Amino acid sequence: MGMERAEDAGVYKLRDDLAIIQTVDFFTPIVDDPYDFGQVAVANALSDVYAKGGRPLTAMNIVCFPIKKMDVSILRDILRGGLDKMREAGVLLIGGHSVDDPEPKYGLSVTGVIHPDKVVLNNGARVGDKLILTKPLGTGIISTVIKNGKAPARLIKKLTKSMATLNRAASEAMMSVGVNGCTDVTGFGFLGHACEMLEDTRVGMVIDSSQIPIFPEAKTFAEAGFLPGGLTRNRDYRKPMVDMSPGVPQYLADILYDPQTSGGLLIAVAKTKAARLLKALHDSGVPSAIIVGEVVASPKNRIVVE
């Protein structure tokens, strides 16, 4: 599995019972606290391995930092936050690369493992499957508010906790039950990644907008116009595949396109297994997991948001 599809990571088969998963992700600070930024960046980078159903093993740091303009203690805190999150995930840091750059950036190149027969594709959804989302939406909108200095400390703390939470428990739960498809919801937004799940398939999706979990504060800020540029780009690119019901509030339509950082997993699971998967998710500490829609035969390659 390589660049031929919009999969979350590459997979290379080493032998009949072993394949490696490879991915890379890094970005500019999403929160002000350096330690928290390191935590979020690592959780985000590891998520692609979890979306494939794999187990991350090793990582290499990717660091861009203005060494002559910012105190090195800031970099030290970023790396400490990242290392602590890697330790939580059971991932071994084996090296990395750094460059002097005007704007700080941090992330990882990650290698994981999986049995070749157990790789979860993002386009494996089948008619009748239920769609489960494991984290609330709205991180892009709230991050925009943070960058404008208008977010209260309690909200920053809540947002950071969600973004720094590993998708490991959700991945392990879905692998224990068995699912048909999965992707993690990140920069292309909920609808952007849902559209990727439909490409080159013969199925569609119906999304129940009333069931979409969101950060309540995202509603307020979206209505106030704090919309990141990535949201508009996501909407412009994917709206030809989306039928948005007139009854869906504008703020919610915006949130569905909102670019997420370290978002949750969007899982397609057989209807007969959905209740079992939800219980497994809730029991393993994924309280926000909820059924948000289903996979349908028609309209093909389209998403209906009701």
N, C-alpha and C positions, 0 to 999 in steps of 0.2 A: 504494500500500500504506500503510494508515494504522492506525487504532485498531480496525478490525473484527476483527482476529485478534491472537493473542499473538506477533506477529513481534518480532524483536530491534530493528528500527529502521523508521522510515518512509521510503518511497521516493516521489519525485515526478518524473514524466517532464517534461523540459523540451523535448525534441525527439526525433525518431525514433532518434537515436544517442546520446542523453545523458539520464541521470537523476541526481538528487541523492539522497543518503542522509543522513538526519538522526537523531541520537540524543542523549541526555543521560544522564549518570550521575554521582553524587557520593555520598560516604559519610563516616562518621567514621573516625578512624585505626584501621587494622587491624594496624599494627606501631608500635613506639615511636619509631624513628628518623624524624625529619621528612622527610629527603631520600628515604628509602626509601618512605615513605608517598606522597609525590608521584609517585614512579615507578610504584607499584602502581595508584594512582588513575587515572593517565593510561592505562596499559596496559589497565585494566578498561574505561574509557570507549571506547577505540578498538575494543575487541573486537567490539562490535555491528556496526560497519561491515565488519570482516573476515568476520563470520559471513554477511553478505549477499553476500560475494564482491567487495566494493568496495574502493576506495582512499581513505582519509581524506585530506582536503586542508587544511582549516582547523579551528581550535578556539577556543573562548572559555572562559576560566577561570570556575569557580563557586567562590567562596571564602566560608566562614563562619569567623570567628575572633574570640576574646575579646581584643580589642586592648588593653584595660586590665588584663587579668589574666595574659597570657602575653607573653613577650618577643617583639618583632617579628622577632628573628633566627630564631625557629622557623618563622614564616610564610615568611620569606625562603628557608629551606632547603626547605620544602614546594614552593614555586613553582619553585625551582631544579631540584629533582628532576623535577617535572612537565615543565619546559621541556626538560631534557636528553632525556627519553623522547620528547617530541614531535619533537625534532630527529632522534633515531634513526629515528622513523617517517616522517620527511619531511613532517611536519605543521607548518603555519604558525599560530602563535598571533596572533590578530588583535584580541583584547580580552577583556572579561569583566565580572564584577560581583562586588562584595564587600559583606558586611554584618557588623556587629558581632554576634556570637552567643556564648552561654556555652560552646558546645561546638564545637571545630574540625571543619570539614567541607571536603572538596575534591573537585573533579571537573571534568568538561568538558561543554560542548555541542559536538558534532562534526558537521561537514558533509563528506561524501565523495561520490564519483562512481562511476558504473557505466553500462554499456550496458544499456538497458531489457530487452533480450532475454536478458541474462546474470544477472539477479538470482536468487540462490539462496533459495528459500523454506524455511521450517522444516517445512512439511507436504508436501514433494514426494517423500517416500520411496515406493518401489515394492516390491512383493512380490519377494523374492529378493535385495534389497540387503543388503550387509554394512554393519555399523555400526562406525565407527572413532572412538575417543576419543584426543585428542592430549596431554592432561596428566593427571597423577595426581590422585586425589581425596583430600580430607581437610583442606583449608585451614580450613574453619570450625571443626572440632574443635581443630586445633592453634592457631588464633587465640584460642580460648577459653582454652587453656592459657597462651598468652602473656599474656593479660589477667589471669590469676591469678598471674603471676610465676613459673611453674613450668617454663618452656621453656628448655632450654640454648641458649647462643649459637649453636652450630653448626646447630641445628635452625631457629632463627629465620633464619639466613643462607640455609639451603636453601629454606625456605618463601618467603622474600622473592624469591629468584632466580626461582622458578617463577612467582610472581604478577606479577613485573615483566617477564616475558618476553612480548613481543608475539606475538599470533596471526597476524602478517603472513605469516611463512614458511608456516604451515599453510594459510592462505587462498590464497596464491599457488599452492601445490602442488595444492590441490583444484581451483582454476580451470584449471590447466594440464591436468589429467586429465579434468575434467568430472564433476560429481556431481548427485545428484537432490534432496538436502536437507541442511540444516545449521542448527545453532543453537550458541550458546556456552553453556557450563555455568557458571551463576553462582548467584544467590541462591535459586532454587527447587530447587537440587540436581540431581544427575544424573537421578534418576527424574522429578522435576518437569518438567524441560525435555524429557525424552524423551516424557512424556505430552503436552506441548504439540505435539510433532511428530505425534502421532496424532489430535489433535482435528480433527473434520470430514473424516476420511479413512475408508477402508474396509480399513485394514491394522492389524496388530498387531506386536509385537516380542517376540523371545526373547533374553534377556540371559544370557550365560555368566559367572556371577559369579566364576569362577576366573580369568578373564582381565582383570578390572577392575584397572587400575593404581591403586595407592594409595601414600601416604606410609606406610612401615612404622610410624612412630611414631604415626600416627593410630589404628592397631589398639590399641596399648597404652593410649592415652588414652581411646579410646571404651570400652574394657573397664573403665577406672577411673571412668567416669561423667562425663567432661568433654564434655558434649553441649550445643551452643548451643540457645537457645530456638527459633531458626528451623528447626532440624532437626525438632523435634516438630511445628511448624506445617506444614511441608512434608509430613510423613508423614500427619498427620491429613487433609490436604486431598486427597492423591493416592492413598492406599491403596485406595480403591474401584476404581481402575483397575489395580492391581498384584496379581499372584498371586506371592507369595514362597514359594519351595520351603522345606519344613521343614529341608532340608539346608544352607541358607545360614546361616553363622554370624551371630549377633546383631550383632557388631561391624561386619560387612560390610553387613548390612541397614541399620544406622545410617548408615554412610558413604555409602551410595547416596542417602540423603535429605539429607546434609550440605550446607548452603548454602555455595557456593564463592565466593571472590573472585578475579576474573581467572582463571577456569578455562579449560580447553581447549575445542576445538571438538568437537562430536558430529556426525559426518558420515555420511550415507546415500549409498552409492556402489554402482553396479551390480557384481554378483559378478565379472563379466569384467574390471572395472577395479580391483578391490580391491588386488590384488598390486602393480599399477603405482602406485597412489596411496600405498600403504605405503612403497614404495621411494622415491618422490618426497619423502614426508614425512621419512623417515630421512636421505636425502641432503641435505635442506635444513636439517637441524639440529633435527628434532623427534623425538628418540630414544624418547620414551615412547609414541608413536603405536602403537596395537594394535587389532586387531579384537575387539570385545567382544560382538557379537551379530549378529542378522539380522532383517530385516523379513519377516513372514509373513502369509498370508491369513487365518489364524484362530489365536487368537480376535481378532476385530476390536476396535479401540480399547482393547486391553488389553496389558499388559506382563507376560510370564512371566519371572521371575528364577529361573534354575536353579542 
